[in-house]
């Protein structure tokens, strides 16, 4: 899961370093613990990575699903729910027990989009950029059946 938190024209981002990779800027988020629901995981992960407390998600931004192979510890099918959230409280500063997050910051929207575009994984940046610039519908499902080099299949949300 990940969170898009906007405040005063800035987006909340974290600078992280995963083992064996270079530092990257991403939205705060992580993996749900056993027995944890999506909204609970979102609140916990944002707190751990930024020191800020959220009341919970306000809407679904997008879902991305892809398969990871050849990366021990990460192999498998990954489904990432990205939610919008508002009204963070607390003091900005990472409390990450995994020590992967090096910094949390409020980043101007334009710069945040550039940081997402610079991420080496299209699967981590493209759905978020598309949602934020309005070129995909809120709640769209992004599937990467052929790997990140191939074009994604984007399933829009249709009105009920």
N, C-alpha and C positions, 0 to 999 in steps of 0.2 A: 504494500500500500504506500501511497505517497499523498502529500497534501499541497495544494495550491493555496497559499495564504497571502492575500494582498492587503496592503495598508498604505494609504497616502501615496499611491503611485509606485510602490515598491513591492517586490515579491520576496518572501522568505526563502532563503536558499542555504544549503550547507556545503562546505568544502570537505570532501571525503577522500580517503585513500584506502582502496580495497587491496588486499594482499596481491602483490605482483603487478599492480597497475599504477598508473600515474594519478596524481590528484585530479579530481573532477568536481565541478559544481553541479548540484542536483537539488531537487526539492526534498525536504525532509520526509523520511518514511522508512519502512523496513518490513520485516516478516511478522505475521501474526504468530503468537505463542499457542501451543495446544490449548483448546478450550476458550480461546479469546475470539470475540466477534470483531468484525472489520472496524467498527467505530471505536471500540476499545483499543485495538492495536494502533489505530491512527493517533489517538490521544496520547498513548504511552510513547510511541515512537517519536512524535513531534516533541514531547517533553524531554525525552532522553537526548535527542539530537540538537535541541535548541534552547532548552530551559524554559520554554513557553508552554502555558497550559491552554488548551482549546476546550470549548464546551462540547465540540463534536463536529462532524461534517455537516455542511449545509446543502450540498448537492453533489451529484456524481459528475465528474468532468469527463473521464474516459476510462476504458478498460483496455489493457494490452496483454496479449498472450503470445508466448514464444517458447521454443525449446532450446535449452542449453545443453551442448554435448562437449566432451573433451575438456571440461573444467571441473576437476575434483572438488567436491564440496558444494558445487552449484549446479551440477547436472540434473536435468529434469524439466518438466513443463512448469513454466512460471506464469502466473496470472497476477497482474498488477492493477489494482483498483486505485485510481487517482480521484481524490475528492477535493472540492472547494471547502474551505473552512474560514471562519471569521472570528474576530474579537479575541486575539491572543492576549493573555495576561502573563506577567512575570518578568524576569530579568533574562535578557538574551545571553546565552552562553552554553555551549555543549556540555552535557552530563553523560555522554555516551559510554555505557559500560563495556562496549566492544572496542572502544578507542579507535574507531574508524573515522569519526567526524572530527576534523581539525578546527573548524570554525563555523559559526552560524552568523548570517548577516542579512540585512534588508538591502536588496539590490534593485536599482531602478528597472522598470519593466523592460525597456529596450536592451539594457545590458544583460538582464536575466535571459531574454530570448537568445542573445548572442552566445551566452554561456551554454545554454541547452543545445544550440546548433553546433557548438564545438565539441560536444560529447562524442566519443568514438562509437558509441552504440546508437544507431538510429532508433532502436526500440525504446531507448530511454528518453530521447529528445523529440522525435518527430510527432508522436501523438499529442504531447504537451504543447508544442509550438502551434500545431494545427488547431487545438482547442482554444488557446489563448488568442490567436489572431482571427478566430471565427470561421476558419475554413472547414471545420468539421463540427457536427452537431454535438451538443453536450450528451454524454453517456455513450458515445460511439464505441464500438468494439473494434480494436485493431488486432489483426491476426497476422503472424509472420510464418506461414507454412513452409516457405522455401529458404528460411534464414534471412539475416538482416541485409544481405546484398540484394535480395529480390524485393520487388514492390510489395507492400503490405496489402492485405485485403481489409478494407474498412467497411464495417457494417453500421450504417447510421441508425439512429433511433427514430422511429416513425411516430407521429402523434397518435394517441389512442382515440 
